[in-house]
Amino acid sequence: MKELLELRKQVYEQIEELRKQGLVGSSLECHVTGPFQDWNIDDVLDVLIVSQVEIAPELKVIPAIGTKCDRCFKIVPNQENCSRCIRE
């Protein structure tokens, strides 16, 4: 978990750059790729407070693509609410 918290620092530095450029307003508007294979993806989403996570060798943050969930405000592809909110 300590390594994930270290990665979170790096993610938030990149999110701040995107904010300064006006590309995102909050971390929930971000898609993060990185070396997350050692963790559960749902845990990574919760720790980073982002909408989308993808496993890749390089850490990178870009604006998420999709629509905003009406309930939790995460960006989801092609649906009105995210799968987590639909289940609840």
KAQUIKA-V371472 format. One record per helix or strand of 3 or more residues. SS is the DSSP state (helix for helix, strand for strand). FROM is the first residue (numbers start at 1). TO is the last residue. If there is no record, write none. Layout:
SS,FROM,TO  SS,FROM,TO
This chain:
helix,2,20  helix,27,29  strand,30,34  helix,41,48  strand,52,55  strand,60,63  helix,83,87
